[in-house]
Structures are given as structure tokens and as C-alpha cells.
């Protein structure tokens, strides 16, 4: 597997896949075999370094305040720290955008079965930063305008812009052209996109329900065992959510190849329609019971009791 940038090319024996479960599994296989751990390491490294710098400057500023140092040196140092903290915050915000593009780039390259070094991904993020910001501002305005027009147009526009960030990360075109290209590539592929996304929703929802049952089963176990189980649940759900994003990039990869004539578009698999209904039902069920990924077992829940179990009865 090469580490060179590839715009879009079919891998060996690749055919167009409309079946959403197969598309999900294939996209996950590709990201796992190429860029998954690099991507996770990059994001975690950015978070640790970024928050470390911010908390470091904030801590020094706080210590200067509580010690009541009124020296001339303190009068100079305190404003300097405040300015430095502000600048670090600004850099951190733009760094988030750079990492977002880098992650998109790694996802896309994974679908080409290309391993991407972290520095190469970050360099690509810097190169495409301005285009990414401008395109997302324009896309946001378009979606907001669509939602103002009775919601449905907003949903439709959001779906037609599904490939925009992948295009920005992978192709050397401007913001407006990226928006136009997303509309072009999603034409005729919307149900495949929705179906793949629905497959991810159903799988993540089932995993969340299983994680909740696992945490509930930990009731009565020793404190250390309970904490370990909860941590494992969080790590597993986090990893699954990372993998659940892969199908979108797989769809972009195959749509681009189909429009270029490198793959033959298949008719939409009926399972795409069924999975949309299943995803709506799964989301409604989880929302009704309050068991969403954001509400999965927490060590910081107000009902958490390390003396007895992970959850006390209300």
C-alpha cells in the first residue's frame, strides 16, 4: 500500500456496492487496515497538546492571582500570559479545523487503501484550511436558508452537501466548486448515502443498547470491576463511532469513481429503504428511553455510587 496521495482510484477487483451493510463493513475494513490508529493518535495528541497549553497558561495566571504578587514583574508577566492564552486559544480553534480536514483526508485515503502519515495529513489540513472554512460557512448559510423554507429543503441541501468536506480534503478545488461537485456526485446516489448512514445509526444504536445492558449487569460487582467495565464500554463506543463515519467516505469514493466511469452504478438495493425506517425506529426508541450514546453509563452520573453499583435506583 502506497503512502502517496490518491485522488480516487478503484482498488483491486472493486465493484460498486449499493447494499448498505456490505458498504458499511467494507468501509470499516479499509479504515481499519490503513489509517484508523494514526487518525486516533493524531486527534488524541492534538487534544492533549492543545488543552495542555491552555491549562498551563491558565494555571500560571491563576497562581499569579491567588498569590497576590503585586511586583513590577508580575504586572508585566500577567498581561503577557493573558495575551499568550488568547493567542493559544485562537490557534487551538484553527487547529481544530486543520485536524478536521486531516481526519477527512485520512478517511478518504483509507477508502483508496492508502496509508497516510500523520504529518502528511496535517500538512494537507493546513493547505485546505481556508477553503474548508469558506465552504462550510457557505454550506451553513445554504442549509439554514433551507430549514427556514419549511425544514425539508434544509435536509435535502444537507444531503446534497454530504461529500463536500471529503472533496475539500481530497481534491484541489475551491469552496464553490467543492459545493457544486458535491451536488454533482450525490446525484443518483442519495438513497445509497442515506442507507449507509442508516446502517451506521442502527449498528451504533444496537451497540449503545448492548453497552447499557452490560453496564447494568455490572451492578453489585466490586468497585474496580465496575469502573473497568464502564471504561471499556466508553472506549468501545468511541471506537465504534469513529468507524461509523467511514461509510460516508466510502460512498464518496464510489460515487466519484462511478461519475468518472471507473465503476458501474448499480440500482439501489431495497435494504437501503428498510434501513432508513429501522434507523428512525431505533433513534425514536433510544430517545424515548433516554439511552443515547451521550447518555451511556457515566462515572460522573449523579446516581453513581462506588460503594454499591454503577447506578442506584432512583
C-alpha positions, -999 to 999 in steps of 0.1 A, spaced: 0 0 0 14 34 -10 15 65 12 12 88 -18 -20 109 -22 -46 94 -45 -75 114 -57 -98 85 -64 -89 51 -78 -106 17 -76 -88 -9 -55 -82 -43 -70 -114 -61 -81 -136 -32 -67 -172 -31 -78 -200 -7 -69 -217 -16 -37 -253 -5 -30 -261 -30 -3 -257 -8 29 -245 -35 53 -218 -46 29 -208 -10 22 -205 -4 60 -184 -35 66 -161 -27 36 -156 9 46 -147 -2 81 -123 -29 68 -105 -3 47 -101 23 75 -90 -4 100 -63 -17 76 -49 17 69 -54 49 89 -76 41 120 -49 41 146 -30 70 130 -62 91 130 -70 83 166 -34 91 177 -35 124 158 -67 135 174 -57 125 209 -23 141 205 -39 174 194 -63 173 223 -35 166 249 -12 192 235 -39 219 230 -56 215 263 -22 211 280 -10 245 267 -43 262 275 -44 248 310 -7 255 316 -11 292 308 -44 294 327 -27 277 357 2 302 358 -22 331 355 -44 317 383 -14 311 406 -2 347 400 -37 359 410 -41 338 442 -6 346 455 -13 383 452 21 391 436 20 429 431 55 432 419 65 451 388 75 418 372 40 404 379 25 435 363 43 426 331 40 388 333 2 387 339 -8 406 308 17 387 288 2 354 300 -33 366 292 -23 376 256 -4 343 252 -35 324 265 -57 343 240 -34 335 211 -31 298 221 -69 297 221 -71 312 186 -45 287 173 -64 259 190 -96 268 173 -80 269 139 -61 238 148 -95 220 152 -103 230 116 -69 217 104 -74 184 123 -109 181 109 -96 183 73 -67 159 82 -92 134 95 -114 138 64 -83 132 43 -73 101 62 -108 87 58 -108 93 21 -73 79 15 -83 48 36 -110 41 10 -83 41 -16 -64 17 7 -36 43 11 -18 47 44 -14 83 53 13 96 77 1 120 104 23 148 93 11 144 57 -25 146 68 -18 177 89 0 193 61 -30 187 38 -52 202 65 -32 234 65 -32 236 27 -70 233 26 -78 253 57 -91 285 40 -112 265 15 -126 244 43 -137 275 64 -152 293 34 -171 263 21 -186 254 55 -197 290 60 -214 290 26 -229 255 32 -242 265 66 -259 295 52 -275 273 25 -287 248 50 -301 274 73 -320 290 44 -333 256 35 -346 250 71 -363 284 71 -381 272 40 -401 245 59 -372 223 70 -374 197 42 -353 218 18 -327 221 45 -325 184 49 -322 179 12 -294 205 9 -276 189 38 -277 155 20 -265 170 -13 -236 186 6 -227 153 23 -195 149 2 -183 185 5 -157 181 32 -143 149 17 -140 167 -16 -122 196 0 -98 173 18 -91 152 -13 -94 174 -44 -76 206 -53 -107 228 -60 -121 259 -44 -150 263 -20 -178 270 -45 -165 243 -69 -165 218 -39 -201 226 -32 -210 222 -69 -191 189 -71 -209 175 -40 -242 182 -57 -230 165 -88 -216 134 -71 -246 129 -49 -269 129 -78 -284 95 -82 -267 83 -50 -288 98 -23 -306 66 -12 -272 48 -11 -259 76 11 -289 76 34 -289 38 35 -252 36 45 -258 63 72 -289 44 84 -269 12 87 -243 31 109 -271 45 130 -287 11 136 -254 -6 144 -244 22 168 -278 22 184 -277 -16 190 -242 -12 204 -253 15 227 -282 -6 240 -258 -35 245 -234 -13 263 -262 0 286 -272 -36 294 -236 -45 301 -232 -16 325 -264 -26 342 -252 -61 346 -222 -47 364 -244 -38 394 -231 -55 425 -196 -61 412 -166 -48 431 -158 -11 426 -127 -16 405 -145 -41 382 -174 -17 377 -151 11 368 -131 -11 344 -163 -22 327 -176 14 322 -142 25 308 -143 -5 283 -178 5 273 -168 41 267 -137 31 246 -157 6 226 -185 31 218 -160 58 210 -142 34 186 -175 23 170 -185 60 164 -152 66 146 -158 36 124 -194 46 119 -183 76 99 -164 55 74 -194 46 51 -198 83 41 -163 84 27 -168 50 10 -199 64 -7 -179 95 -19 -151 72 -32 -175 50 -51 -197 79 -64 -167 97 -77 -155 66 -95 -190 60 -109 -192 95 -123 -157 91 -138 -168 59 -155 -144 37 -135 -173 18 -117 -207 9 -129 -235 23 -107 -259 -4 -96 -296 0 -89 -304 10 -53 -306 -20 -30 -340 -22 -13 -323 -27 20 -314 10 19 -351 19 22 -357 -6 50 -327 6 70 -339 42 69 -371 30 86 -351 9 110 -328 39 119 -358 61 126 -373 34 148 -340 28 166 -334 65 172 -370 70 184 -367 41 208 -334 52 222 -347 88 225 -378 76 243 -358 55 268 -330 81 271 -304 56 261 -284 75 235 -246 75 232 -244 107 251 -264 92 280 -245 60 282 -231 50 317 -210 77 333 -187 76 362 -199 112 369 -236 105 369 -253 119 400 -266 84 408 -232 68 406 -222 51 438 -188 35 441 -198 17 473 -225 -5 457 -231 -2 420 -229 19 389 -265 31 392 -287 34 423 -324 30 419 -340 64 416 
